[in-house]
Amino acid sequence: MLVVPAYAKVNLALEVTGLRPDGWHDIASVVSTVDWHDLVGVELRCPRRAQTGAPAVGLRLSGPFAEGVPGDGSNLAVRAAEALRSQAGQGCAFDLWLCKDVPAAAGLGGGSADAAAVLRAGAALLSAQGKPPQPHQLTAAAESLGSDVPALLAGGTLMVTGRGERLAPLPAPSLHLAIAVAAPSITAAAYAALRDDERRGDGRAARLADGLRHGTQTAQLDPATLGSALEAPAGRAAPGLAAALQRLRASTPGHAWHLTGSGGAAFALASTRAQAHTLAAVARAAGFPARACRTVTAPLGPLPTAVTPRTDTAPLGPLPTAVTPRTDTASPGTPNAGTPPRPPA
């Protein structure tokens, strides 16, 4: 089984610029992956298992935030594997393992990150079998899965426009930040609560992107360029979110917390790693799940292809035990701190 990190993301800035005829919204956003991640295991079986009723894509879940995550075909990771199967032919099956360390309904893109990780790992496994998906096929699959998946497939810090499919890499320093989950928020409900005057954009994403390109230090970034224009509609759709954000902000006077995406997570920029840990600790003391993170600014390249898929029909072994949520910051590219879980045997 090939196990890879599925990096979450923060929308450092997000604005809604219009409503499209197809019902989707156009956005402008500065998105960056962060070193808070799930672990995603992908195993390719060729030929497909012959057991009657065996699914073409199997899914096992574990981890501290696995509860409530769909374990069926509605899971974005399963849909990503199905997209790979449709491109490579129906003769192979995938077994997936998700160790969920990123909370859902937080605006961190956990499910989209899992789907992007499946696309990357599955492409590497198929390439080892002489069935490499073409880059445009992976891009099309990502766009079909959701607006966040293309950016999370690319990784790094990006200017994102359109529905989320137009990506422009941004040269940006790695930023220290604390991330706290204020309250659950549903993306569709936040967008549905938008008013017409909230779909006009305010230029914050372009101004932040310009500052990052010029190497502006964290302390000099304009706070007006940070955060999400979805905060007001998200608060109307989930009244508990607005109250929780108020409590979070009151816990750290002098430090601004900004909603990421549709919420309910928020981030606070820090000048140092130590300050990020302090902000996260204060947020936890106030009752919010929180941790110190860094942005992962380098784009995610293709995975190595020297991987041999299994051809036997042995069932997957037992799942690893639950994982203790991380409270510190691991270096980009490494599993979450602490003893990493093991994938099924």
Secondary structure, DSSP 8 states (H G I E B T S, - for coil): -EEEEEEEEEEEEEEEEEE-TTS-EEEEEEEEEEEEEEEEEEEEESS---STT--SEEEEEESTT-TT---STTSHHHHHHHHHHHHH-TT-EEEEEEE--S-SSSSS-HHHHHHHHHHHHHHHHHHHTT----HHHHHHHHHHH-TTHHHHHH-SEEEEEETTTEEEE------EEEEEEEE---HHHHHHT--GGGSS--SHHHHHHHHHHTT--GGGS-GGGSEETTHHHHHHH-HHHHHHHHHHHHHSTT---EE-TTSEEEEEEESSHHHHHHHHHHHHHTT--EEEEEEE-S-----------B-S---------------S---TTS--SSS------
